[in-house]
């Protein structure tokens, strides 16, 4: 009877698929062993097994480059544009400008440029950028290279893709026969859907890692050193530029003083007017005195 065998196969594959999906991004040792068996059956090795692990033969490194240039103030913008143009001359698939920024004033300029460039061209392109800056009177003041080894992640992800692809193919084949009970078929369809979702995620992640290996990140920074003349006149320019602000502060202080002094000035003016109305002198107060039989009388 083929029906029990098909049913058992469906159940086993469904349980295996759910187990693979339930283990997350880091399957257990048993699951890794199951994946290895699936890989061996899905991808036969060549002579002496040399083709069994093609990705492990060479390291997969994602490089990042950093360069810094110091230039005359009036050359920061032209050099930055020349570097961007050098990238744009290449095929867009080999070099892409990711960001360009610049800030500063007439005395000081700062800028940054970010590329994504073919890893095989990165070092020679960095040398070309240095030559462009040197021709404009600049000098290289910073340089650095960092690398991230993605070999293990790429090999593991590729192995998971191959194992899950084999499992999805078997589930699809068994579902096409329509063998087994309804419950087994529903379970197998659910497992197949989860396997396909895991496959899409793994393929996306693998493509991203391979893209980082194929295209290196490059960051270029620019700074300027002001000339002696500009350094001498810089305080004068700053004083003129801040003259309006200083005048505004002074005018505000004057207004506050006037507002605070007006009430007191009005009070003082009223007091002076009252004094003049009284004849220009203050009234004399008379106090009675005792002694010699009675109060003193004037004019006697």
DACORCOR-V320089 format. One record per residue. N is the residue number from 0. RES is the residue in three letters. PSI is psi as a letter, one per 40 degrees, with the letter a starting at -180 (none if undefined). D_LAST is the distance of its C-alpha to the last C-alpha in whole Angstrom. Layout:
# DACORCOR-V320089
<<N RES PSI D_LAST> <N RES PSI D_LAST>>
This chain:
# DACORCOR-V320089
<<0 UNK h 159> <1 UNK d 157> <2 UNK d 154> <3 UNK d 153> <4 UNK d 153> <5 UNK d 151> <6 UNK d 148> <7 UNK d 148> <8 UNK d 148> <9 UNK d 145> <10 UNK d 143> <11 UNK d 143> <12 UNK d 142> <13 UNK d 139> <14 UNK d 138> <15 UNK d 138> <16 UNK d 136> <17 UNK d 134> <18 UNK d 134> <19 UNK d 133> <20 UNK d 130> <21 UNK e 129> <22 UNK e 129> <23 UNK a 126> <24 UNK e 126> <25 UNK g 127> <26 UNK i 131> <27 UNK i 132> <28 UNK d 135> <29 UNK d 138> <30 UNK d 136> <31 UNK d 136> <32 UNK d 140> <33 UNK d 141> <34 UNK d 139> <35 UNK d 141> <36 UNK d 144> <37 UNK d 143> <38 UNK d 143> <39 UNK d 146> <40 UNK d 148> <41 UNK d 146> <42 UNK g 146> <43 UNK i 149> <44 UNK i 149> <45 UNK a 151> <46 UNK h 153> <47 UNK f 152> <48 UNK f 149> <49 UNK d 147> <50 UNK e 146> <51 UNK d 145> <52 UNK g 141> <53 UNK d 141> <54 UNK d 137> <55 UNK e 137> <56 UNK d 139> <57 UNK i 136> <58 UNK i 132> <59 UNK g 130> <60 UNK h 126> <61 UNK h 123> <62 UNK i 122> <63 UNK h 118> <64 UNK i 117> <65 UNK h 114> <66 UNK i 113> <67 UNK h 110> <68 UNK h 109> <69 UNK h 106> <70 UNK i 106> <71 UNK i 104> <72 UNK d 101> <73 UNK e 103> <74 UNK e 106> <75 UNK d 105> <76 UNK d 106> <77 UNK d 109> <78 UNK d 111> <79 UNK d 110> <80 UNK d 111> <81 UNK d 114> <82 UNK d 115> <83 UNK d 115> <84 UNK d 117> <85 UNK d 120> <86 UNK d 120> <87 UNK d 120> <88 UNK d 123> <89 UNK i 125> <90 UNK h 127> <91 UNK d 124> <92 UNK e 126> <93 UNK d 126> <94 UNK h 122> <95 UNK h 119> <96 UNK h 115> <97 UNK d 113> <98 UNK i 110> <99 UNK h 108> <100 UNK i 104> <101 UNK i 102> <102 UNK i 98> <103 UNK a 96> <104 UNK a 94> <105 UNK d 95> <106 UNK d 95> <107 UNK h 97> <108 UNK i 99> <109 UNK i 101> <110 UNK i 104> <111 UNK i 106> <112 UNK h 110> <113 UNK h 112> <114 UNK i 116> <115 UNK h 119> <116 UNK i 122> <117 UNK h 126> <118 UNK d 126> <119 UNK e 129> <120 UNK e 127> <121 UNK d 123> <122 UNK d 124> <123 UNK d 125> <124 UNK d 123> <125 UNK d 120> <126 UNK d 121> <127 UNK d 121> <128 UNK d 118> <129 UNK d 117> <130 UNK d 119> <131 UNK d 117> <132 UNK d 113> <133 UNK d 115> <134 UNK d 116> <135 UNK e 112> <136 UNK e 111> <137 UNK i 110> <138 UNK i 111> <139 UNK h 112> <140 UNK e 110> <141 UNK i 111> <142 UNK i 114> <143 UNK i 115> <144 UNK h 118> <145 UNK i 118> <146 UNK i 121> <147 UNK h 122> <148 UNK h 125> <149 UNK e 126> <150 UNK d 130> <151 UNK d 130> <152 UNK d 128> <153 UNK d 130> <154 UNK d 133> <155 UNK d 132> <156 UNK d 131> <157 UNK d 134> <158 UNK d 136> <159 UNK d 134> <160 UNK d 135> <161 UNK d 138> <162 UNK d 139> <163 UNK d 137> <164 UNK d 139> <165 UNK d 142> <166 UNK d 141> <167 UNK d 139> <168 UNK d 143> <169 UNK d 145> <170 UNK d 143> <171 UNK d 143> <172 UNK d 147> <173 UNK d 147> <174 UNK d 145> <175 UNK d 147> <176 UNK e 150> <177 UNK f 148> <178 UNK i 150> <179 UNK i 148> <180 UNK i 146> <181 UNK d 143> <182 UNK d 141> <183 UNK d 142> <184 UNK d 142> <185 UNK d 138> <186 UNK d 138> <187 UNK d 139> <188 UNK d 138> <189 UNK d 134> <190 UNK d 135> <191 UNK d 136> <192 UNK d 133> <193 UNK d 131> <194 UNK d 133> <195 UNK d 133> <196 UNK d 129> <197 UNK d 129> <198 UNK d 132> <199 UNK d 129> <200 UNK d 126> <201 UNK d 128> <202 UNK d 130> <203 UNK d 126> <204 UNK d 125> <205 UNK d 128> <206 UNK d 128> <207 UNK d 124> <208 UNK d 125> <209 UNK d 128> <210 UNK d 125> <211 UNK d 123> <212 UNK d 126> <213 UNK d 127> <214 UNK h 124> <215 UNK i 121> <216 UNK h 118> <217 UNK h 116> <218 UNK h 112> <219 UNK h 111> <220 UNK i 107> <221 UNK i 106> <222 UNK i 103> <223 UNK i 102> <224 UNK h 100> <225 UNK i 98> <226 UNK i 98> <227 UNK d 96> <228 UNK d 95> <229 UNK d 94> <230 UNK d 92> <231 UNK d 90> <232 UNK e 89> <233 UNK d 89> <234 UNK d 85> <235 UNK d 84> <236 UNK d 86> <237 UNK d 84> <238 UNK d 81> <239 UNK d 81> <240 UNK d 82> <241 UNK e 79> <242 UNK d 77> <243 UNK d 77> <244 UNK d 76> <245 UNK d 73> <246 UNK d 72> <247 UNK d 72> <248 UNK d 70> <249 UNK d 67> <250 UNK d 67> <251 UNK d 66> <252 UNK d 64> <253 UNK d 62> <254 UNK d 62> <255 UNK d 61> <256 UNK d 58> <257 UNK d 57> <258 UNK d 57> <259 UNK d 55> <260 UNK d 52> <261 UNK d 52> <262 UNK d 50> <263 UNK d 47> <264 UNK d 47> <265 UNK d 46> <266 UNK d 44> <267 UNK d 42> <268 UNK d 42> <269 UNK d 40> <270 UNK d 38> <271 UNK d 37> <272 UNK d 37> <273 UNK d 34> <274 UNK d 32> <275 UNK d 33> <276 UNK d 32> <277 UNK e 28> <278 UNK e 28> <279 UNK e 29> <280 UNK i 26> <281 UNK i 26> <282 UNK i 23> <283 UNK h 20> <284 UNK h 20> <285 UNK h 17> <286 UNK h 18> <287 UNK i 16> <288 UNK i 16> <289 UNK i 17> <290 UNK i 16> <291 UNK f 14> <292 UNK e 15> <293 UNK i 14> <294 UNK i 12> <295 UNK h 9> <296 UNK h 7> <297 UNK i 6> <298 UNK e 4> <299 UNK none 0>>
